[in-house]
Amino acid sequence: MTDLPKAVPEFQQTVDAVGLACPLPILRAKKALATLASGEILRVITTDRGAVRDFQAFCRQTGNELLGQIDEATIVTHYLKRRVKPAVSNP
């Protein structure tokens, strides 16, 4: 599990993926992240035990930051920070 700072991050949106199995939690998170501005935080609530590793891999592959994962027995809450889009330069 990734450790979080003492305070849970302030998040802008939540995806409730309780009861959903892979790949649905990731797909729902991807869709929600697309609606957030760079730097905003998404909270995803899951019950699929495989989602812990899935979200770690998803963030490595997409450049979104995994701020932490909190395991509370049957529920795991994931906090993802939307990647910063690179600035577009004019030639």
C-alpha positions as CSV (number, residue, x, y, z in Angstrom):
1,M,0.0,0.0,0.0
2,T,1.2,3.5,-0.7
3,D,1.3,5.7,2.3
4,L,-0.6,9.0,2.4
5,P,0.4,12.1,4.2
6,K,-1.3,12.5,7.6
7,A,-4.3,14.2,6.0
8,V,-6.3,12.7,3.2
9,P,-5.9,14.8,0.0
10,E,-8.7,17.2,-0.9
11,F,-10.3,15.6,-4.0
12,Q,-12.5,17.2,-6.8
13,Q,-14.3,14.0,-7.9
14,T,-15.1,10.5,-6.7
15,V,-15.6,7.3,-8.7
16,D,-17.6,4.6,-6.8
17,A,-16.4,1.4,-8.3
18,V,-17.6,-0.8,-5.4
19,G,-18.5,-4.2,-6.6
20,L,-16.9,-3.8,-10.0
21,A,-14.1,-6.1,-11.2
22,C,-11.2,-5.4,-13.5
23,P,-11.1,-3.6,-15.8
24,L,-14.1,-1.5,-14.9
25,P,-12.6,0.5,-12.0
26,I,-9.7,1.5,-14.3
27,L,-12.0,2.4,-17.1
28,R,-14.2,4.5,-14.9
29,A,-11.2,6.3,-13.4
30,K,-9.8,7.0,-16.9
31,K,-13.1,8.5,-18.0
32,A,-13.3,10.7,-14.8
33,L,-9.7,11.8,-15.1
34,A,-10.4,13.1,-18.6
35,T,-12.9,15.6,-17.1
36,L,-10.5,16.9,-14.5
37,A,-8.1,19.8,-15.0
38,S,-4.3,19.2,-14.6
39,G,-3.4,18.8,-11.0
40,E,-6.9,18.0,-9.7
41,I,-7.4,14.9,-7.6
42,L,-9.7,11.9,-8.2
43,R,-10.8,9.5,-5.4
44,V,-11.7,6.0,-6.5
45,I,-13.4,3.6,-4.1
46,T,-13.0,-0.1,-5.0
47,T,-13.6,-3.6,-3.6
48,D,-11.6,-5.5,-6.2
49,R,-8.4,-6.6,-4.4
50,G,-6.6,-6.6,-7.8
51,A,-7.3,-2.9,-8.2
52,V,-4.3,-2.0,-5.9
53,R,-1.8,-3.3,-8.5
54,D,-4.0,-2.2,-11.4
55,F,-3.9,1.4,-10.3
56,Q,-0.2,1.4,-9.6
57,A,0.4,0.1,-13.1
58,F,-2.2,2.5,-14.6
59,C,-0.5,5.5,-13.1
60,R,3.0,4.4,-14.2
61,Q,1.8,4.0,-17.7
62,T,-0.3,7.2,-18.0
63,G,1.8,9.7,-16.1
64,N,-0.9,10.4,-13.5
65,E,0.4,10.5,-10.0
66,L,-0.8,7.9,-7.5
67,L,-0.9,9.9,-4.3
68,G,-1.9,6.9,-2.1
69,Q,-4.1,3.9,-1.5
70,I,-5.9,3.3,1.8
71,D,-6.8,-0.3,2.5
72,E,-9.8,-0.5,4.9
73,A,-10.6,-4.2,5.1
74,T,-13.1,-4.7,2.3
75,I,-12.7,-1.2,0.6
76,V,-9.6,0.3,-0.9
77,T,-9.6,4.0,-1.7
78,H,-7.2,5.3,-4.3
79,Y,-6.1,8.9,-4.8
80,L,-4.9,9.9,-8.3
81,K,-3.6,13.3,-9.3
82,R,-4.3,14.3,-12.9
83,R,-1.1,14.7,-14.9
84,V,0.0,18.1,-15.9
85,K,-0.4,18.5,-19.6
86,P,2.8,19.7,-21.4
87,A,2.7,23.3,-22.5
88,V,2.2,23.7,-26.3
89,S,5.0,25.8,-27.8
90,N,4.5,28.0,-30.8
91,P,7.4,27.8,-33.3
